[in-house]
Amino acid sequence: MQPAVRAAFEQTMTKTLGADPYGHGSTLVKPGDRDYREATVGGALVVYYISAAVLVVTAVRIVH
């Protein structure tokens, strides 16, 4: 991503999945694993894992 696009993407991630990782239209990737999800954020498909114990959302794949 170009730097300006990445900055806008990171802001959108913070406002959406950072605030509510189970929301923003996200869906399960693996049935039965509530914490492995995907969503479209800022024009990019993001596959991510949520670790609620340490309040971390880890993007494992970003397709832009």
PEFEN-V575925 format. One record per pair of residues at least 4 apart in sequence whose C-alpha atoms are under 8 Angstrom apart, sorted by sequence separation. I is the first residue (numbers start at 1). J is the second residue. D is the distance in Angstrom with one decimal. If there is no record, write none. Layout:
I&J&D / I&J&D
This chain:
1&5&6.1 / 2&6&6.1 / 3&7&6.1 / 4&8&6.3 / 5&9&6.1 / 6&10&6.1 / 7&11&6.3 / 8&12&6.2 / 9&13&6.1 / 10&14&6.2 / 11&15&6.3 / 12&16&6.0 / 13&17&5.4 / 14&18&4.3 / 15&19&5.8 / 16&20&6.1 / 17&21&4.1 / 20&24&7.2 / 22&26&6.3 / 29&33&7.7 / 30&34&7.8 / 40&44&5.4 / 41&45&6.4 / 51&55&5.9 / 52&56&6.4 / 1&6&5.6 / 13&18&5.9 / 14&19&6.5 / 16&21&7.3 / 17&22&7.3 / 21&26&7.8 / 28&33&7.2 / 40&45&4.5 / 41&46&6.8 / 50&55&7.7 / 51&56&5.2 / 17&23&6.9 / 28&34&6.3 / 30&36&6.6 / 39&45&5.9 / 40&46&6.0 / 50&56&6.1 / 51&57&6.3 / 16&23&7.8 / 17&24&6.7 / 28&35&7.7 / 29&36&5.8 / 30&37&7.7 / 38&45&7.1 / 39&46&5.4 / 50&57&4.6 / 51&58&7.9 / 16&24&6.2 / 28&36&6.2 / 29&37&5.0 / 38&46&5.4 / 39&47&6.7 / 49&57&5.9 / 50&58&6.4 / 28&37&4.6 / 29&38&6.3 / 38&47&4.2 / 48&57&6.7 / 49&58&5.3 / 27&37&5.5 / 28&38&6.5 / 37&47&5.8 / 38&48&6.0 / 48&58&5.4 / 49&59&6.5 / 26&37&6.3 / 27&38&5.5 / 36&47&7.6 / 37&48&5.4 / 48&59&4.2 / 49&60&7.2 / 26&38&5.4 / 27&39&6.5 / 36&48&5.9 / 37&49&6.2 / 47&59&5.8 / 48&60&5.2 / 26&39&4.4 / 36&49&4.5 / 37&50&8.0 / 46&59&6.5 / 47&60&5.7 / 48&61&6.9 / 25&39&6.3 / 26&40&7.6 / 35&49&5.5 / 36&50&6.5 / 46&60&7.6 / 47&61&5.1 / 22&37&8.0 / 24&39&7.2 / 25&40&7.9 / 35&50&4.9 / 46&61&5.8 / 47&62&6.5 / 35&51&7.2 / 45&61&7.9 / 46&62&4.6 / 45&62&5.7 / 46&63&6.6 / 44&62&6.5 / 45&63&5.1 / 44&63&5.5 / 45&64&6.6 / 44&64&4.5 / 43&64&6.8 / 16&41&7.9 / 13&41&6.6 / 12&41&6.8 / 13&42&7.7 / 21&50&7.2 / 12&42&6.2 / 9&41&7.2 / 9&42&5.4 / 8&42&7.5 / 21&57&7.2 / 18&57&7.2 / 17&57&7.9 / 1&64&7.5
